[in-house]
Amino acid sequence: MNAKAADPAPTPPPGVSVRPVDVDQARPLRLKFLRPGVGESGVTYKTDDETSAEHLGAWRDDELLGVLSFHLENRVAGVGPYGHPGLRARGLALDEAAEHARALAALLLDAALEGAKRLGAAELWANVRLRQIPLFEASSLVAVSSEFDIPGLGAHRVLARPLA
């Protein structure tokens, strides 16, 4: 079930950096790019305020270009081996049509990988919308499940990357 590895991520645009954001800064981008029209309750995750939850933003000066959240959660779907503890990435929200979308996603996922190592996680994983799979593959996550549907959100696959 592993997907072919994608080409390396392109160079991000000049002046972009990844730094923490408050979850309230992440929600408008989640709403705009992941769940338009659902209202703030539809982009508020139960895990947003967990102790291990972190929220990252890709910034150019004061402009927030993309966000990604992550928290400790073990993966129980897809083929093994399962790396426990796991770090679940979610809410990758950015303009996927933008020229530097893959580079921005790679910056955010690479920062999440650093967070995973810091938190002692054995793998980084995510439920990924089909259209976003290339963004995750650029950071060496591979498909470990077949396609499945999340009601209201569409087709997904589980992607994971061991951190050993």
C-alpha positions, 0 to 999 in steps of 0.5 A: 500500500505504500505510495511512490515517494514524491520528488523532493519539496521545492525551495520555499519562498524567501522570508518564510519561517515556521513558528508557533501560532495560537489555535485561534489563529489556525482556525480561520485558515482551517475554515477557509481551506479545509471546511468552508461554510461549516462555522468555527465549531467545524474547525475546532478539534477536540484535541486542540487544547490537549497538553501535547497539542501544538499549532504551527504557522508558516509566516511571511512577515506578518502574513500567515500562509499555512497552519498545521496542528499535531498532538500525541495519539497512537495510530490504530488504522492501516498496516503496521508496524505501528510506532507508539507513541504516535504523533498525529498531524492534522489540519494542514490548511494552506492554499494548495493551488499556490505556487509554493504549496508543497514547499510550505507544507514541507516546512510545516511537516518538517517542523512537526517531525522535529516536534515528534522527536522532541515529544518522544514519538515513534512515528508521525501519521495523519488521515490525509485527504486524497488531494493533499497526499503529494504534500505529505509524501514530500516529507516522506510519509507513505500511505499505509491504508486503502482509501476510506471516507470520512462523512462530510469530508470525503476520501482519505488515506492514512499516511505515516512515517516511522521516526526510528 
